[in-house]
Amino acid sequence: MTHSTHAYAPDPRNDNVLIDVNGKLFSRNEAKVSVFDSGFVLGDGVWEGLRIHPGPDGYGVIAFLDQHLKRLYDGAKTLDFAMPLTKDALKSRLYDCLDANNAHDGVHMRLMVTRGIKATPYQDPRATITPPTIVIIPEFKTPVSENATKGASLFTVHVRRGYPDVQDQKLNSHSKLNCIMACIQATKAGADEALMLDPHGFVATCNSTHFFIVRGGELWTSTGDFCLGGITRGMIIELAQANGIAVREKNFSLHDVYNADEAFITGTFAGVSPVASVDGREISQQRGPIAERMQMLYKELVARESAKGR
């Protein structure tokens, strides 16, 4: 995948990764779930993307794991199914999977939990006949270096981030069709990522990352009412505030975006990446000073986190 905010360098080791399905390791080609699984039948589940960095002993450390697991377990509670493992037991399974793959640096892990296998393909949770399905996929995925400096192109799509009584955007569910439709529209427009508005026409977020602009030395991002509670987003807000950069979580429109001094996006996979243009309007030909500073501050934060070890 080369034309995306999640572009990464190919790595032949991914052909032979071991994938954990309900506590058992399988080769990539043998890792399977049932066609009756709730995730396959209905998109009924929650997930987390995790980034791994080497710790002081050389073994991989999952950055901000406690925050990710809190969001995962909160999501399972919202969907009204009980996680079959304690957080500590799930942590052990994650690290066992990393160690089995000798995966300690430049690794991205997808943790997925579905409601479980259904007796019949029907949406009622009472048709579920097994405990939740837990799948762990580690991959050697290093973001392409040019994305840190080149700047992404965004396209504002007609697909909106909706009200929580339709589908709560705080829930990191397997069902991501609104984001997929947004991604398709942006791809057809030749952009790297979709910029999505809220129901009122204000900027909300992107289809797979969070969005920030810089105006007059201040960092602006959405209110957060219509986007996932991004862990990297929250870290960037805290880092900016701690380092004397004013942060405004507020409503703003595309007019503000088109006339921004800088823009950047954030996410677990690539951290902080600059934005070069939105809807064909140039924001900046090169990475701006605040984006560069936030990259540095975030990198330092990740290093401190990794230095704690497992």
C-alpha positions in Angstrom: 0.0 0.0 0.0 1.8 3.1 -1.2 -0.7 5.9 -1.7 -2.1 6.3 1.8 -1.6 7.9 5.2 -0.9 4.4 6.3 1.6 3.5 3.6 4.4 1.2 4.7 7.5 -0.4 3.4 7.0 -4.1 2.3 8.6 -6.7 4.6 9.0 -10.3 3.6 8.8 -11.4 7.2 5.1 -10.7 7.1 4.7 -13.8 4.9 5.5 -16.0 7.8 4.0 -14.2 10.8 2.3 -16.3 13.5 -1.2 -15.1 14.3 -3.0 -15.8 17.6 -6.6 -17.0 17.3 -8.1 -17.6 20.8 -4.8 -18.3 22.4 -3.4 -20.7 19.7 -0.7 -19.6 17.1 -1.3 -20.3 13.4 0.7 -19.4 10.3 -0.6 -16.5 8.3 -2.2 -18.9 5.7 -3.8 -21.1 8.3 -5.2 -18.4 10.6 -9.0 -18.6 10.2 -12.3 -17.8 12.0 -15.7 -19.3 11.4 -18.0 -18.0 8.7 -20.6 -17.9 11.6 -18.4 -15.5 13.7 -20.2 -12.3 14.7 -17.4 -10.2 13.3 -17.7 -11.7 9.8 -21.5 -12.0 9.8 -22.3 -8.5 11.3 -19.1 -6.5 12.0 -20.0 -7.1 15.7 -16.9 -6.5 17.6 -14.2 -4.0 18.8 -10.5 -3.6 17.9 -7.3 -1.7 18.6 -4.3 -0.8 16.6 -1.1 -1.1 18.7 2.4 0.1 18.0 5.5 -1.7 19.3 8.8 -0.1 20.1 12.0 -1.7 21.6 12.3 -1.5 25.3 15.5 -1.1 27.4 16.1 -4.9 27.2 15.5 -5.0 23.4 12.1 -6.7 23.8 9.2 -5.0 22.2 7.0 -2.7 24.3 3.4 -1.9 23.3 3.1 1.9 23.5 0.2 3.2 25.7 -1.2 -0.3 26.2 -3.2 0.5 29.3 -5.1 3.3 27.4 -5.8 1.0 24.4 -7.1 -1.8 26.6 -9.3 0.5 28.5 -10.9 1.7 25.2 -11.2 -2.0 24.1 -12.9 -3.2 27.3 -15.1 -0.1 27.4 -16.2 -0.9 23.9 -17.0 -4.5 24.8 -19.1 -3.3 27.7 -21.0 -0.9 25.4 -21.7 -3.8 23.0 -22.8 -5.9 26.1 -20.5 -8.8 25.9 -18.0 -9.9 28.6 -14.3 -10.2 27.8 -13.2 -13.7 28.4 -9.7 -12.6 29.7 -8.6 -10.1 32.3 -6.5 -7.2 31.1 -3.4 -8.8 32.5 -4.1 -12.1 30.8 -4.7 -10.3 27.5 -1.4 -8.4 28.0 0.4 -11.7 28.4 -1.2 -13.1 25.3 -0.2 -10.0 23.3 3.4 -10.2 24.4 3.6 -14.0 23.9 2.5 -13.4 20.3 5.2 -10.7 19.8 7.9 -13.0 21.3 6.9 -16.0 19.2 7.4 -13.8 16.1 10.6 -12.2 17.4 8.8 -8.9 16.7 10.3 -6.1 18.8 10.7 -3.1 16.6 8.8 -1.5 13.6 5.8 -3.6 14.4 2.1 -2.8 14.2 -0.4 -5.1 15.9 -4.1 -5.4 15.3 -6.1 -6.7 18.3 -9.6 -7.8 17.4 -12.4 -9.1 19.6 -15.8 -10.2 18.3 -18.9 -11.3 20.2 -18.2 -14.9 19.2 -19.7 -17.6 16.9 -23.4 -17.6 16.1 -25.7 -20.5 15.9 -27.2 -18.9 12.8 -26.3 -15.8 10.8 -28.7 -13.4 12.7 -28.0 -10.2 14.5 -29.6 -11.0 17.9 -26.8 -11.4 20.4 -28.7 -14.3 22.0 -27.9 -16.4 18.9 -24.2 -16.4 20.0 -23.0 -19.8 21.2 -19.4 -19.3 22.1 -17.3 -16.9 24.1 -15.8 -13.9 22.3 -13.3 -14.5 19.5 -9.9 -12.9 20.1 -7.4 -12.5 17.2 -4.0 -10.9 17.4 -2.1 -10.0 14.1 1.4 -8.7 14.4 3.1 -7.3 11.3 6.4 -5.7 10.5 5.1 -2.3 9.2 7.3 0.7 9.1 5.6 3.9 7.8 7.3 5.2 4.7 9.7 8.0 5.7 8.4 10.5 3.2 5.0 10.7 4.9 6.7 12.4 7.9 7.8 15.3 5.7 6.1 15.3 2.4 2.5 16.0 3.5 -0.7 14.2 2.8 -3.5 15.4 0.5 -7.0 15.3 2.0 -10.4 15.5 0.3 -13.6 16.5 2.1 -16.2 13.9 1.5 -20.0 13.9 1.7 -20.1 11.1 4.2 -20.6 12.6 7.7 -19.6 11.6 11.1 -23.0 11.0 12.6 -24.9 11.4 15.8 -24.2 8.9 18.7 -27.8 7.7 18.6 -27.2 6.3 15.1 -23.7 5.0 15.6 -21.6 6.3 18.4 -18.3 7.5 16.9 -16.6 6.9 20.3 -17.0 3.1 19.7 -14.1 1.6 17.9 -16.2 -1.1 16.3 -15.5 -3.6 13.5 -18.4 -1.9 11.6 -16.5 0.9 9.9 -18.6 1.3 6.7 -19.0 5.1 7.1 -15.2 5.4 7.2 -14.8 3.0 4.3 -17.3 4.9 2.2 -15.4 8.1 3.0 -12.1 6.5 2.1 -13.5 5.3 -1.2 -14.6 8.8 -2.1 -11.3 10.3 -1.2 -9.4 7.7 -3.1 -11.6 8.3 -6.2 -10.7 12.0 -5.9 -7.0 11.1 -5.8 -6.4 12.0 -2.2 -4.6 10.1 0.5 -7.3 10.4 3.2 -10.8 11.7 3.7 -11.6 14.7 5.8 -15.0 14.2 7.4 -17.5 16.8 8.7 -19.9 16.5 11.5 -23.8 16.7 11.0 -23.5 20.5 11.4 -20.9 21.0 8.7 -18.0 21.6 11.0 -14.7 19.6 10.6 -14.8 16.4 12.7 -11.9 14.1 11.8 -10.5 12.0 9.0 -11.5 8.5 8.0 -8.6 6.8 9.9 -6.7 9.6 11.6 -7.4 12.7 13.6 -7.0 16.2 12.2 -5.3 19.4 13.5 -4.7 22.8 12.0 -2.5 25.7 13.2 -3.8 29.3 13.1 -1.9 32.2 14.6 0.3 29.9 16.6 -2.6 28.1 18.1 -3.4 24.4 17.6 -7.0 23.7 16.6 -8.8 20.4 16.5 -12.5 19.5 16.6 -14.6 19.4 19.8 -14.2 15.6 19.7 -18.0 15.2 19.8 -18.1 13.3 16.5 -14.9 11.3 16.5 -13.2 8.4 18.2 -11.4 9.2 21.5 -8.1 9.0 19.8 -5.2 8.0 22.1 -2.5 9.7 20.0 -4.8 12.8 19.6 -5.1 13.1 23.3 -1.3 12.7 23.7 -0.7 15.5 21.2 -3.2 17.8 23.0 -1.4 17.2 26.4 2.0 17.6 24.9 1.2 20.9 23.2 -0.4 22.3 26.4 2.6 21.2 28.5 5.0 22.9 26.0 3.3 26.3 25.8 1.3 25.8 22.7 -2.3 26.9 23.0 -4.8 24.2 22.1 -8.5 24.9 21.1 -10.9 22.0 20.9 -13.6 23.9 19.0 -16.0 24.0 16.0 -14.3 25.3 12.8 -15.2 25.2 9.2 -13.5 24.4 5.9 -12.8 28.2 5.5 -10.6 27.9 8.5 -8.9 24.8 7.1 -8.2 26.3 3.7 -6.6 29.4 5.3 -4.6 27.5 8.0 -0.9 28.1 8.5 -0.3 24.4 8.9 -2.2 21.1 9.2 -1.3 17.6 10.3 -2.9 14.3 11.2 -2.3 11.9 14.1 -2.7 8.2 14.6 -1.2 5.2 16.3 0.5 3.9 13.1 2.5 6.9 12.0 2.3 9.3 14.9 2.2 12.8 13.5 2.1 13.5 9.8 1.9 16.8 8.0 -0.9 17.7 5.6 0.1 19.5 2.3 -3.3 20.2 0.8 -7.1 19.9 1.4 -9.5 19.9 -1.5 -6.8 21.1 -3.8 -6.0 24.2 -1.6 -2.4 24.2 -0.7 -1.8 24.4 3.1 2.0 24.2 3.1 4.6 23.0 0.6 6.7 21.7 3.5 6.2 20.5 7.0 5.5 23.4 9.3 7.4 24.2 12.5 4.6 23.2 14.9 4.0 19.9 13.1 7.8 19.2 13.2 7.9 20.1 16.9 4.9 17.9 17.7 6.6 15.0 15.9 9.7 15.5 18.1 7.7 15.8 21.3 5.7 12.7 20.5 8.8 10.7 19.6 10.3 11.7 22.9 7.1 10.6 24.7 7.1 7.2 23.0 10.8 6.8 23.9 10.0 7.5 27.6 7.1 5.1 27.5 9.2 2.3 25.9 12.0 2.9 28.4 9.6 1.7 31.2 9.7 -1.8 29.7 6.8 -4.2 29.9 
